[in-house]
Amino acid sequence: MQMSKNPDWLPQVREFCRGAGIKIMAWGPNTLVVEAKSSEISSQVSLQLRQLGFKAVEDEADSYAGILTLSFEP
């Protein structure tokens, strides 16, 4: 089984999140999951990452789990 390479956007997003104090929980080819322990933090992170091409994915389970799922839409 061949391992896929990391998405092209990941290095820039990692650097941005590190500088903004945003904890990355997971990622996929077109998805990023970050820690967001409140709806206020979720909104702030969503606005910050929008400039990098991400859009929040609405999911009630995310807020319960303290995470935010974003979809990469270049």
Secondary structure, DSSP 8 states (H G I E B T S, - for coil): -------TTHHHHHHHHHHHT--EEEE-SSEEEEE--SHHHHHHHHHHHHTTTEEE---HHHHHHTEEEEEE--
